[in-house]
Amino acid sequence: MKSILTACCLVLALLVAVPEAIAQPKHAFALRYNAYNYLVPRPDSDLGQDFGEIWSEADGWGIEAAYYNRISPRSFVFIPAKFGKASLIDGPDTLNDRTLMTLDVMLQHMVFKHKAIVNPFLQYGFGGLYNVTDEEIDFNIPLGAGVNIRITNNLHLTAQTQYRPASNKRDGWHHGIGLQYFWGIDDTEDRDKDGTPDVTDQCPDTPGLTSLMGCPDRDGDGIADKDDSCPDQPGVSIFLGCPDTDNDGTPDKDDECPTIAGIAAFRGCPDTDGDGVADKNDRCPTEVGPIDNSGCPIRDRDKDGTPDDVDMCPDVAGPTVTKGCPDRDADGIADKDDVCPDKAGTLAGKGCPDTDGDGIYDNEDRCPTTAGPASNRGCPEIKQEDKAKVELAIKNVQFNTAKATLLTSSYKVLDDIADIMKRYPDYDLRIEGHTDSQGDAGLNQKLSEKRAQACFDYLITRGVSGQRMSHSGQGESKPKADNMNAAGRAQNRRVEFDLYLK
């Protein structure tokens, strides 16, 4: 019993899992040969004992005829009638034949619909068995399973097994094999309830229109969605349901210009000037021009080989690489965009080079030929020892009292300044003379100027260009210390040297 229940559950699951659309025949008739197998009490058993007693077997055969009527896509109610003989044990070593007749009312559930080549089924119901020999009636509850194998659409090979619990405890097995013939079409079934019977409905599980054999038409263009390449856009049948908005013979889905009538050769886009270049790719759509010039006629006023329509400098000859604009330094950057048009440079430097390789382009480098850090705008920084020499000169350049005549001790100091100027060619020198407040202010002013001039003249003799130097006198106007004592006045009598970048 447990195995039968398990089989029932499995087949019922398959009934739910396998839908199929097909016209279902309404009637069927089956004719089967049956082999009987009955379980009967042993001769030494008591019929009144429980069903769990030990049983023995007896065999027989019979013929079955059954009529079927479909009540659902996979279910029939059927009435089988059987006639046959079975050998039953009546006593020790006594085996007697019985003539048996059965009549049942049953339900049969197919796993698949009619079109399936191999179609398992379950069946169950109730009925009666008439023992003609003993004139006895026995009530049965037949439970069965089987399979149909399609030979033609209407003729199937059918095989089944029934277990028949009986009220008189003469339970039996009926094993049948034969043929089943189907006829009549159920033209009333309409699973999707759209008014088109499944027998003619080409989309039986999706509600649709009768005019389209039961299939839906979402965009309402008269073409069923299953045949419509554009089911959400109304279209025409010639393009399988797709629209052609501009009526140019190219459907919108293939038309690169769907709202402007064009030609098929250009995927629905126009060629107004007929030069073989579609307007969408033609830079001169109303003028005939070659394909290699993007459809524009070739005009070149400056005769530099760059057509005027792409020449950024149409009246001045220039190379093609700079779009027809001149490039004096031939660095690939047009002069109009080149910050250094006469010195070949790089795009990153806006056409300027980095001559000294210090990472600062010449147009921003105050010392383009001498490497220096960015913090000093590309110029070399004065070394600390050279700065010390400049400071030493301020203190050690000496003159004769009240005169602008250099003492010989000052020559070495000024020679160091000349050497520094030669090693830092990008720097200029500012020379300022100063005095203390003793004497006439006007005389002090002139004295400071002459002393600055004396230093200037000496440095020229040591090879320093006068164009790199300037000199001036400040008189007593900028004291460094107190003029009220000798030490302070000594500090105020000085010549200052200031190295600076141009």
ZAMARGU-4260 file (C-alpha; in steps of 0.2 Angstrom, whole numbers, plus 5000, padded with zeros to 4 digits):
<rodrens>
0) 5000/5000/5000 | 5014/5012/5004 | 5022/5010/4987 | 5006/5013/4979 | 5003/5029/4988
5) 5021/5035/4984 | 5017/5032/4966 | 5001/5042/4967 | 5010/5057/4974 | 5024/5056/4961
10) 5011/5056/4946 | 5000/5069/4954 | 5016/5081/4954 | 5019/5077/4936 | 5001/5081/4932
15) 5004/5099/4938 | 5021/5101/4930 | 5018/5097/4912 | 5006/5108/4903 | 5004/5106/4884
20) 4992/5114/4871 | 4983/5101/4860 | 4966/5097/4855 | 4959/5084/4866 | 4948/5069/4860
25) 4932/5068/4870 | 4929/5049/4870 | 4939/5033/4870 | 4936/5014/4869 | 4949/5001/4876
30) 4950/4982/4873 | 4962/4973/4884 | 4968/4955/4888 | 4969/4953/4907 | 4980/4941/4917
35) 4972/4938/4934 | 4982/4935/4950 | 4971/4932/4966 | 4976/4930/4984 | 4966/4917/4992
40) 4965/4910/5010 | 4976/4894/5012 | 4965/4878/5015 | 4971/4878/5034 | 4966/4896/5037
45) 4951/4903/5044 | 4942/4916/5033 | 4937/4926/5048 | 4955/4928/5053 | 4964/4945/5050
50) 4970/4950/5033 | 4988/4948/5039 | 4987/4929/5038 | 4998/4920/5026 | 4991/4919/5008
55) 4994/4908/4993 | 4991/4913/4974 | 4979/4907/4961 | 4979/4913/4943 | 4967/4916/4928
60) 4963/4927/4913 | 4950/4938/4906 | 4944/4951/4893 | 4941/4969/4897 | 4931/4982/4887
65) 4930/5000/4893 | 4922/5016/4888 | 4931/5033/4892 | 4923/5051/4893 | 4935/5066/4895
70) 4931/5077/4910 | 4946/5088/4910 | 4962/5090/4899 | 4970/5075/4908 | 4956/5066/4916
75) 4943/5053/4911 | 4929/5044/4919 | 4928/5027/4912 | 4917/5011/4914 | 4927/4995/4912
80) 4918/4978/4910 | 4928/4962/4912 | 4924/4943/4909 | 4936/4929/4913 | 4941/4914/4923
85) 4951/4912/4939 | 4958/4897/4948 | 4954/4898/4966 | 4959/4885/4980 | 4945/4877/4989
90) 4954/4865/4999 | 4970/4855/5001 | 4977/4851/4984 | 4960/4857/4977 | 4960/4870/4963
95) 4943/4875/4955 | 4940/4887/4941 | 4928/4901/4944 | 4919/4912/4930 | 4921/4930/4935
100) 4913/4946/4929 | 4917/4964/4935 | 4909/4981/4932 | 4917/4997/4938 | 4916/5016/4938
105) 4933/5024/4938 | 4943/5040/4936 | 4959/5040/4926 | 4972/5054/4927 | 4985/5056/4913
110) 5002/5063/4917 | 5002/5072/4900 | 4990/5078/4887 | 4984/5067/4872 | 4999/5072/4861
115) 5012/5064/4872 | 5020/5048/4864 | 5022/5040/4881 | 5009/5045/4894 | 5008/5037/4911
120) 4992/5037/4921 | 4984/5033/4938 | 4966/5026/4941 | 4955/5023/4955 | 4936/5020/4958
125) 4924/5007/4965 | 4915/4992/4957 | 4908/4974/4959 | 4914/4957/4955 | 4901/4943/4951
130) 4907/4925/4954 | 4895/4917/4941 | 4900/4899/4947 | 4896/4902/4965 | 4883/4916/4962
135) 4892/4927/4974 | 4894/4946/4973 | 4909/4955/4980 | 4913/4974/4981 | 4930/4980/4975
140) 4940/4996/4977 | 4952/4995/4961 | 4968/5006/4962 | 4979/5006/4946 | 4993/5013/4936
145) 4998/5011/4918 | 5004/5019/4903 | 4998/5023/4885 | 5010/5023/4870 | 5004/5032/4855
150) 5004/5023/4839 | 4994/5035/4829 | 4985/5051/4835 | 4970/5041/4839 | 4976/5023/4842
155) 4987/5019/4857 | 4994/5004/4865 | 4988/5003/4883 | 4995/4993/4898 | 4989/4994/4916
160) 4990/4985/4933 | 4976/4986/4946 | 4976/4980/4963 | 4958/4976/4969 | 4955/4975/4988
165) 4939/4965/4990 | 4925/4964/5004 | 4927/4945/5005 | 4946/4946/5007 | 4949/4938/4990
170) 4960/4953/4984 | 4967/4952/4967 | 4978/4959/4954 | 4972/4962/4936 | 4986/4965/4923
175) 4980/4971/4906 | 4987/4975/4889 | 4978/4980/4873 | 4973/4994/4862 | 4964/5011/4865
180) 4955/5021/4852 | 4951/5040/4854 | 4938/5050/4844 | 4928/5066/4845 | 4936/5083/4849
185) 4932/5093/4864 | 4930/5110/4856 | 4923/5119/4871 | 4939/5120/4882 | 4946/5137/4883
190) 4960/5138/4896 | 4964/5157/4894 | 4946/5162/4894 | 4948/5173/4879 | 4933/5166/4869
195) 4944/5155/4857 | 4943/5137/4860 | 4960/5128/4864 | 4957/5117/4848 | 4959/5133/4837
200) 4968/5144/4849 | 4987/5146/4844 | 4991/5154/4861 | 4980/5144/4872 | 4988/5150/4889
205) 4988/5168/4885 | 4972/5178/4882 | 4971/5185/4865 | 4959/5190/4850 | 4948/5179/4841
210) 4953/5187/4825 | 4971/5182/4828 | 4967/5164/4833 | 4967/5168/4851 | 4984/5177/4852
215) 4987/5194/4860 | 4992/5210/4850 | 4999/5223/4863 | 5002/5237/4850 | 4985/5234/4841
220) 4992/5233/4824 | 4983/5218/4819 | 4999/5207/4820 | 4999/5194/4834 | 5014/5197/4846
225) 5021/5180/4842 | 5023/5185/4824 | 5027/5204/4828 | 5046/5209/4828 | 5040/5225/4837
230) 5026/5220/4848 | 5025/5236/4857 | 5026/5248/4842 | 5011/5248/4829 | 5018/5243/4812
235) 5015/5235/4796 | 5014/5217/4790 | 5028/5219/4777 | 5040/5223/4791 | 5034/5210/4802
240) 5024/5222/4813 | 5038/5236/4814 | 5034/5254/4810 | 5042/5264/4796 | 5039/5282/4802
245) 5046/5291/4788 | 5039/5279/4775 | 5056/5277/4766 | 5055/5258/4765 | 5067/5255/4779
250) 5059/5250/4795 | 5063/5261/4811 | 5072/5247/4819 | 5085/5247/4805 | 5083/5265/4800
255) 5097/5276/4807 | 5087/5292/4802 | 5069/5286/4807 | 5061/5303/4805 | 5069/5308/4789
260) 5066/5299/4773 | 5081/5292/4765 | 5088/5277/4755 | 5091/5259/4760 | 5109/5260/4754
265) 5112/5273/4769 | 5101/5263/4781 | 5087/5275/4779 | 5097/5291/4779 | 5096/5304/4765
270) 5110/5311/4754 | 5104/5328/4749 | 5118/5332/4737 | 5119/5315/4730 | 5138/5314/4732
275) 5138/5297/4740 | 5140/5303/4757 | 5125/5302/4769 | 5120/5319/4776 | 5123/5313/4794
280) 5141/5310/4789 | 5142/5324/4776 | 5150/5340/4782 | 5144/5349/4767 | 5127/5341/4764
285) 5121/5353/4751 | 5137/5353/4741 | 5145/5339/4731 | 5161/5333/4737 | 5172/5318/4738
290) 5170/5304/4751 | 5188/5307/4757 | 5184/5325/4761 | 5169/5320/4771 | 5157/5326/4756
295) 5164/5344/4755 | 5171/5352/4739 | 5190/5355/4741 | 5194/5373/4742 | 5212/5379/4748
300) 5215/5398/4747 | 5232/5397/4754 | 5237/5382/4743 | 5245/5373/4758 | 5236/5356/4755
305) 5223/5358/4769 | 5205/5362/4763 | 5198/5378/4769 | 5184/5370/4778 | 5196/5362/4791
310) 5210/5375/4789 | 5212/5385/4805 | 5222/5398/4796 | 5215/5397/4778 | 5224/5413/4772
315) 5241/5408/4779 | 5250/5392/4773 | 5255/5380/4786 | 5257/5361/4788 | 5243/5348/4789
320) 5248/5343/4806 | 5244/5360/4813 | 5228/5361/4803 | 5235/5373/4790 | 5243/5385/4802
325) 5261/5390/4801 | 5274/5383/4813 | 5290/5392/4812 | 5300/5381/4825 | 5292/5365/4817
330) 5287/5357/4834 | 5270/5352/4829 | 5262/5367/4838 | 5254/5381/4828 | 5262/5398/4830
335) 5246/5405/4836 | 5246/5392/4850 | 5264/5392/4853 | 5271/5402/4868 | 5289/5400/4861
340) 5285/5400/4842 | 5304/5402/4837 | 5310/5388/4849 | 5305/5370/4847 | 5296/5364/4862
345) 5283/5352/4868 | 5264/5352/4870 | 5265/5351/4889 | 5276/5367/4888 | 5264/5376/4877
350) 5277/5375/4863 | 5292/5380/4874 | 5307/5369/4878 | 5316/5366/4895 | 5333/5370/4889
355) 5342/5367/4905 | 5332/5352/4910 | 5327/5358/4927 | 5308/5354/4925 | 5303/5372/4922
360) 5299/5377/4904 | 5309/5392/4897 | 5294/5403/4896 | 5293/5402/4915 | 5311/5399/4919
365) 5321/5415/4924 | 5337/5406/4920 | 5332/5395/4905 | 5350/5390/4902 | 5355/5386/4920
370) 5346/5373/4930 | 5338/5378/4946 | 5324/5373/4958 | 5306/5379/4955 | 5307/5388/4972
375) 5320/5400/4964 | 5310/5400/4947 | 5322/5389/4939 | 5338/5399/4943 | 5352/5392/4953
380) 5353/5397/4972 | 5368/5406/4978 | 5378/5395/4989 | 5379/5399/5007 | 5398/5401/5007
385) 5396/5414/4992 | 5382/5423/5002 | 5395/5424/5017 | 5408/5432/5005 | 5395/5445/5000
390) 5391/5449/5018 | 5410/5450/5022 | 5412/5463/5007 | 5400/5474/5015 | 5411/5475/5031
395) 5428/5474/5023 | 5427/5486/5008 | 5437/5501/5015 | 5441/5519/5008 | 5453/5533/5013
400) 5445/5544/5026 | 5432/5556/5018 | 5438/5550/5001 | 5431/5538/4988 | 5449/5530/4985
405) 5449/5511/4989 | 5461/5504/5001 | 5472/5490/4994 | 5465/5479/5007 | 5448/5480/4998
410) 5454/5473/4982 | 5454/5455/4987 | 5436/5457/4994 | 5430/5464/4977 | 5439/5451/4968
415) 5429/5438/4977 | 5413/5448/4972 | 5419/5448/4953 | 5422/5429/4954 | 5404/5426/4961
420) 5397/5437/4947 | 5406/5426/4934 | 5399/5410/4942 | 5381/5416/4943 | 5379/5424/4926
425) 5360/5425/4928 | 5361/5437/4943 | 5364/5456/4943 | 5373/5466/4956 | 5366/5481/4965
430) 5379/5492/4973 | 5374/5505/4987 | 5386/5517/4996 | 5381/5523/5014 | 5390/5536/5026
435) 5388/5541/5044 | 5380/5557/5049 | 5396/5566/5053 | 5398/5582/5042 | 5387/5590/5029
440) 5373/5579/5023 | 5375/5585/5005 | 5393/5581/5005 | 5389/5564/5013 | 5377/5560/4999
445) 5390/5564/4985 | 5403/5553/4995 | 5392/5538/4996 | 5389/5539/4977 | 5407/5541/4973
450) 5412/5526/4984 | 5398/5515/4975 | 5405/5521/4958 | 5423/5516/4964 | 5417/5498/4967
455) 5407/5498/4951 | 5423/5504/4941 | 5434/5491/4950 | 5423/5476/4946 | 5422/5481/4927
460) 5441/5480/4927 | 5439/5462/4934 | 5428/5458/4919 | 5411/5460/4926 | 5399/5468/4913
465) 5393/5485/4917 | 5376/5480/4911 | 5374/5468/4925 | 5378/5481/4938 | 5370/5497/4945
470) 5376/5509/4958 | 5369/5522/4969 | 5372/5532/4985 | 5361/5533/5000 | 5371/5546/5010
475) 5367/5545/5028 | 5348/5541/5025 | 5349/5523/5029 | 5360/5520/5045 | 5362/5502/5052
480) 5368/5508/5069 | 5368/5522/5081 | 5378/5537/5074 | 5380/5544/5092 | 5395/5533/5095
485) 5411/5528/5085 | 5406/5509/5084 | 5389/5514/5077 | 5396/5526/5064 | 5409/5513/5059
490) 5395/5501/5054 | 5385/5515/5045 | 5400/5519/5034 | 5398/5505/5021 | 5395/5499/5003
495) 5381/5486/5002 | 5382/5472/4988 | 5365/5464/4983 | 5364/5450/4971 | 5347/5448/4963
500) 5339/5439/4948 | 5335/5449/4933
</rodrens>
